[in-house]
Amino acid sequence: MKKLQMKTPLVEMDGDEMTRILWRDIKELLLLPHVDLKTVYFDLGLAERERTRDRVTVDAANANREYGVAVKCATITPNAQRVEEYQLTEMWKSPNGTIRAILDGTVFRAPIMVDGISPVVKNWKEPITIARHAYGDVYRASEYRVTGAGKAELVFTGEDGTVTSQTIFQFKNGGVLQGQYNLDSSITSFARSCFQYAVDTRQDLWFSTKDTISKQYDHTFKDIFAELFETEYAGQFKQLGIEYFYTLIDDAVARVIRSRGGFIWACKNYDGDVMSDMVSTAFGSLAMMTSVLVSPDGNYEYEAAHGTVTRHYYRHLKGEETSTNPMATIFAWTGALAKRGELDGLPDLTAFAGRVEQAALDTIRSGVMTQDLAGLWEGESPAKQVTSREFLTAISQKL
């Protein structure tokens, strides 16, 4: 069978642990038999990030800017235990945080819904899309471990030499400090991406922060969103019959739970990280969540919205079969291939990506699925729980 051809390569960012195994199997069983796959490969596994002192992550992000479309596997963000386990010389920062800082975009995450698996929140009838700011906040923060008494100050030195300072806290003993930042330009890009996505998809847009507590940092987000809406988007929203509103994040959580879904929920970086996990789990599984980073200059990076599934990886190393759900990783590949086909004028490539997604959904609808979904299955016949490899094989047969 003649394989589908590509014009421009995808930037391929390999990852860690169990998702790295799934990555290889997805390519072998679903993609390479049908597509003459062209990629510019970067290994973002923790060992390679250590060897290159994390230069490989920067190179991958810059390649994404060059080629326009990337697909990324889940990666480890090391903590103290990982530093010891992998014998790291440094506790390297989040690869996703590094890539997002370079691309300065917005992450849109939406659940993969399938007949036979109902959301835990029974009144949710339509997907909830999380729009996550992809720059700054805790992911690019500076931290300091205070070991004794002393005064902590926030100091800003202007280019003209003017110094402004503010006392943060007078420590009487040990503690911790953290300094976060963001940029008006990045917040504006985030707001514009959210408003435009709402217009394109004709969905209501919600935005939430905690400006009553963070009266400068969070309030700046609120003000920029409000100004951009009034000056550029209010008319379009009214014409389309859709709504934008701001609310505090604690109120937003309550509203989301009571809603029926079908809207975009814009969140700051860390809030979006947490809330996307809550939404994806409530819709069925962390492995049933798509994620795409969209930069202001039209670059795209598709990835799974979950971690490296460490527990399953340790079982895999013992030679045990695992029932790890590969759906989000499959949809990362199909999203990237569909976008590559769209940008390069290759409709057959875009159509193929859609057929892979349909085959994956049809496999679940037929009652064949991984362990995380089997316990949620509400189909007429009992679910057939299979291993990851068996699930991918079943999809390949449908395809």
Sequence and secondary structure as in RCSB ss.txt:
>XXXX:A:sequence
MKKLQMKTPLVEMDGDEMTRILWRDIKELLLLPHVDLKTVYFDLGLAERERTRDRVTVDAANANREYGVAVKCAT
ITPNAQRVEEYQLTEMWKSPNGTIRAILDGTVFRAPIMVDGISPVVKNWKEPITIARHAYGDVYRASEYRVTGAG
KAELVFTGEDGTVTSQTIFQFKNGGVLQGQYNLDSSITSFARSCFQYAVDTRQDLWFSTKDTISKQYDHTFKDIF
AELFETEYAGQFKQLGIEYFYTLIDDAVARVIRSRGGFIWACKNYDGDVMSDMVSTAFGSLAMMTSVLVSPDGNY
EYEAAHGTVTRHYYRHLKGEETSTNPMATIFAWTGALAKRGELDGLPDLTAFAGRVEQAALDTIRSGVMTQDLAG
LWEGESPAKQVTSREFLTAISQKL
>XXXX:A:secstr
   B  SS EEEEE  HHHHHHHHHHIIIIITTTB   EEEEE SHHHHHHTTTHHHHHHHHHHHHHSEEEE   
    HHHHHHTT SS    HHHHHHHHH  EEEEEE   TT   SSTT  S  EEEEE SSGGGG EEEEE SSE
EEEEEEE TTS EEEEEEEEESS EEEEE    HHHHHHHHHHHHHHHHHHT EEEEEE TTTSTTHHHHHHHHH
HHHIIIIIHHHHHHHT  EEEEEHHHHHHHHHHS   EEEEE HHHHHHHHHHHHHHHT TTSEEEEEE TTS E
EEEESS   HHHHHHHHTT       HHHHHHHHHHHHHHHHHHT HHHHHHHHHHHHHHHHHHHTTEE HHHHT
T  SSS  EE  HHHHHHHHHHH 
